[in-house]
Structures are given as C-alpha cells and as structure tokens.
Amino acid sequence: MAVIINGKAVAEKICTELKQKISTMDKKPHLTVIQVGNNTASSIYVNLKKKKAEELGIKSTIINFEEKITEENLIKEITKLNNDNQVHAILVQLPLPKHICTNSIIKAISPLKDVDGFTVQNSGDLLNGAVPNAYPCTPKGIIRLLEEYNIEISGKHAVVVGRSNIVGKPIAIMLLNKNATVTVCHSKTTNLEEITRQADILISAVGKKIIFKDMVKPNATVIDVGIFKDENGKTTGDVDFENVKEIVGYITPVPKGVGPMTIACLMENTVELFEHQ
C-alpha cells in the first residue's frame, strides 16, 4: 500500500510560512490576474487564486476583459501593468480566445513580473540551468512534494506523460536539472506501457484516465497532475488511483494532491517577485 502524498498539508505549511512573512512587511505584494471572456472553469480558478491571496495578506486584483478584445489592446493593457510599480506579479489566465496568440501575450509580460514563469527569458533560464525569476507553479509544486517526502530524484528514471509548456516540458527540465534521467511521452508515443513501467518517478499531466495498474513499476512514485470530472461527475485524475496505490510506493490523490501546491507556489512566486523588485 502506497504512502499517500498529502499535497494539501504541504501547501498549507507553505502558506502558513508565507502569511507570517507577509505580516511583517510594511508594503504588501500585489498580484494582478487578467481574465479574458467568461470561461466558467477559468473564473473558478481565478477566484480561488484571489481568495488565497487575500487570506495570506497579498493584494489581489482581477481585471476582466471582454472576449472580443483585440490582441493589440490586450498587449497595451499588459504593458501598463509592466510599467506600474504598484503591481509586482502578473498572471494571464489561460486559455485565451482563439483570435489571440497565447505566445504573443506571454511575451508581452515583463520577466520580472511573470508569476507563472512562462516568458521566454524565464523559460530560457530554466533550460540553461540558471535560476529564473519564477519557476512554473505546478512543476515547482511537484518538486517541492518530492523533496518534502524525501523522494530521491538524482539518478532516478523519471517518466513524464504530457509535453505541455505549462507542466510537461518544464517539469522534465527541472527533473533533468536535478540529475534524473528523463523520458517524455506524448500522444505519438508508441508502447507507452513499456516506458511507464520503467519509471522510478512517473508524472502524468494529460487530463484523461491513462495510467492503470499494469503500467506502473512496484514501489514507484506516481504524481497525478490531471484533474477532470468523470462520467459520474466525480473529480478524478489521470491515474486509476484505487488500483495503482496497491502497487506503488508513493502516490498523489486527486483532489488534494498537486492542485493545492500549484496555488501555494503561485503565492510564493508572487512574494519572491515582490522581494526581487
């Protein structure tokens, strides 16, 4: 039976430390979140971020733009925030409407205020083994969980399923920088099961049920980043949790696994950007 990695508890520990730190500050960090349109899921995430920020003493502003805003005008609004010394961290909630190029919007954010760590400079620093202004929140949370549970990374075979710019690619680089041997799998990978069974650390970030009992190595560590509603309306992840937990050494649940860590690391990034500025 696996040890259940309690992301909620680790996130609460991080947030408690942040709240104490912020309480001693004369000036408070300010996180500004931009939302375009009224995507229901995005609104839920944005409000969760605002609520957590305010709990910790971080000033939080949500700026809503109509879905029809042009890419040019959105970039102008971001530039204003870049130049506002009262704003310390900027987050553009994804996904954006189809008529707006996500890469162009991310490029418009100042690397010094890029709380998600997605800009070219911060991504490039990560790739080069330098310390970026901010690490991407979900990968940062995953590494923190592994460290909190004293799970060895160096020399281990880590398999990442999913190659998104938000999770898959950055976590692969972060694991590589910590001396893991890393394999990245994706929708075109053949013999996925053969590869995942080799993993000492298996990270899945796909968004559908894809990891089953016969795909994991005994005593492996399994990190489930996926989160969605199944056909019965139950919140679940990429991993067949009930069956996989009988085989592996460590596993994250969904919910209360990686999700709370993403929010906690976003708050931590906000404070760190504020301190740098």
Buried (B, 14 or more C-beta within 10 A) or exposed (E): EBEBBBBBEBBEBBBEBBBEBBEEEEEBBBBBBBBBBEBEEBBEBBEBBBEBBEEBBBBBBBBEBEEEBEBEEBBEBBEEBBEEEEBBBBBBBBEBBEEBEBEEBBBBBBBBBBBBBBBEBBBEBBBEEEEBBBBBBBBBBBBBBBEBBEBEBEEBBBBBBBBBBBBBBBBBBBBBBBEBBBBBBEEEBEEBEEBBBEBBBBBBBBBEBBBEBEBBBEEBBBBBBBBBEEEEEEEBBBBBBEEBBEBBBBBBBBBBBBBBBBBBBBBBBBBBBBEEB
